[in-house]
Amino acid sequence: MESATSVFLASKMVGAAAGGLVGALLAISSGKEMMTVVGQTVFAAGLGFMLPNMWLSMTIKKRMEAIRNGLADALDLMVIAVESGLGLDAALLRVSDEMRTVYPALAEEFQISTIETQMGVLRAEALQKMAERTGVSEMKSLVATIIQAEKLGTSIAKALRTQSDSLRTKRRQKAEERAQKTAVKLLLPLILFIFPTIFVVLVGPAAIQLMDTFGAGGPLFGR
């Protein structure tokens, strides 16, 4: 989209103006001093100016993660397509058609690379552009493997299968790493919310009974 840059810059300006206006109105309605009003207005304008950047950063990370998750499955389909007799370009196009609904971002990148090759761009150059656009290290490794296999004349299907196995191993290791981090992340909510509740449930009845016993003239308060 050619106007994407203009739209993004316009959204930053609109966000700054809206944030500054809201900050000024809130400060004035609260009866703050002029310097405080100016400070809150500038802070709110700066926050509104940076919100599009935050949204863009989150969108980029989400897209990269989606491409990374779908790459191993796409490679499996590419291996089947290449072994069935299709060329690499035709295999990329077929995989993009098959995975359009499941992994649209990855399918779009495959389709763009295929179209560039059909328009006369060298395959290696089109693949390198795809790797640069995605920014995913696994995609860069895949492109390097394909280019190296074409230069050496080795089997592309075998290279793709090896790369697919490597990607699946990395994805399993990342899943195991996330599972191990889950216990650490759950520790703080357990300490703040779960343990106090358990403590009240276990100790509460005994504490109430002791209070009733000593409060009714027991040996502690009956002297």
N, C-alpha and C positions, 0 to 999 in steps of 0.2 A: 504494500500500500504506500503510494508515493507521498500522501499527505499525512502519514503517521507521525512524522517528526513535528509537523506544524500543529497537529491536534494535541500531541503530548505537551509541547511548549505552551499552547493556549490553555490547556488544563492546569498547568502550573500557575499561570497568571491568574486564572479564574479562582483557583484554590487559595492563592495568596490574598486576593481581594476579598473573597468570602470570609476567610479566616480573620483577616484584619477587621472587617465590618462586625462580625460576631463578637470578637474580642473587645472592640471598642464599645459596643452596645451593652455587653455584660458589665464592663467596668464602669460605664457611666450610670447604668441603672443601680449599681451597688453603691453609688455615691463616693467613689474613690477619688483621690487627688489626681491632678493633671499628669504628674510624672508617672504615677501608677497606671493611669489610663493609657499613656503613650507606651509604656513598657509592655502592658498586656496586649496592646494592639500589634506591636512589632512581633512579639512572641507568637501570637495567633497567626499573623500573616506568614511568618517563617514556617510554622507548622503546616499551614495550608499549602505553602509552596513546596514542601518536601513530601507531602502525602502521595502525589503521583509517582515519585521515585520509589517510595516504599512499596506501592502497589506493583510497579514494574519489576522490582527486585523479587517480590514474592511470586509473580507470574512466571518470571524466567526460571526460578528454582523449581516451580511446579512442572513446567514444561520439560526441563532437563530430566527430572525424576521420572516423568512419564516415558520419555524416550529411552532412558536407561532401563526401565522395567520391561519395555516391550522389545528390546533389541535381541534378547536370546530367543524369544519365540519367532521373531522375524527371521533370524538366521536359520532356524530349523526349516521354515518354509522355503527359504532361499536354497538350502541344500537339496530339498526335495525337487524344487523347480529346475535347478541346474543338473541334477542327476537324471532328470526325466528328459533332458535334451535342450532345454531353453538356454539362451545366452544370458550373460550377466544383466544386460540392460532389460531384456524381456522378463527376467526373473525379478528384478527390482520393481518393474511396473506391475507384475502379477501380485507380488507381495503387498504392494501399496494398495491395490484394489481389494485384496482379501482382508487387510487389517485396517481399513479405513474407519470402520465403526468402533473397533476396540482400541486402537492406538492411532488417533487421527494425526497427531503431531509427527510421529515417525513416518506414517504413510505419506504425509505431505512432503517431508524431506526427500523420501525416495522418489516421489513423483517429480519434484523439482530437478533432482539430479538427472533423472532419465530424460526429461524435456531438454535440459541443457546439452546433454550428449547428442540428442537427436538434432539439435540446432547447430551442431558443428564443434562444440566445445570438447576438448579431449576428455576421455573418461576419467583419467587420473586427476585432471584439474577439477572436473565436476564433483568428484568424490571428495577431494580436499576442501572445496568450498562448502560441501555439506557438513563435513566435520567441523569446520570453523563456525558455521552458522549455529550448530547445535551446542558447541562448547562442552560436549560430553567426552570424557577421556576414553570410555569404551568405544565410542564411535570413531575417534581418531585412531585407536589401535586397530579397529576393523578395517578402516580405509588403508592404513599402512600395510596390513596383511594382504589385502586384495591387490594393491599396487605391486607389492613384492612378488606375489604369486604370478602375476601377469608378466613381470620382467623376467623371472626365472623359468617361466613356462611350466610351472607345476600345476597340479590339479586344484582348481578354485574350490570345488566341492569339498575336498579334503581340508583345505585351509579354512573354509567356512565352518566345517564341522568342529575342527579343533578350537576355533574362536568361540563357537557356541558353547562348547563344554567349559571353556575358561570363564565365560560370562555367567554361566549357571553356578559355577563354583563360587565366584565372587558374590553373586546375589545371595546364595545360601549363607556365606560367611557374614554378609552385612545383616541378614535377618537374625542370625545367631547373636551378633554383636548388639543389635537392638533389643533382643530378648534379655540379654544379660544386663543392659542398662535400665531395663524396666524396673528391676528390683530396687535399684538405687533411686530412681525417680519416685517410686511409691513410698520411700522411707519417710519423706517430709509430710505427705498427707496422713500417713499412719500416725506419726508422732503428734500432729496438730489436731486431728479429728477422731481417729479411731481409738487410740489408747486412752485419751481422757474419758471417752464414753464407756469403755470397758472398766476403767477404774471406778467411775461413778456407780456403775451397775453392781460391781463386786463389793466395793467398800461402803456404798451408800446405806444399805440395810443395817449393816453392823454399826455404822456411825450413828444412825438414828436410834438404834436400840440402846447404845451407850449413853446418848444424850438423854433419852427418856429415863434410864436407870438412875444416872447421877442427878438429873434435874428434879426427880421426884423425892429427894431426900436421901440419896445414897451416901456412902461413906465419904465421897469427895466434897459434897455440898451440904451435908447434914450436920456438920460439926458446928 
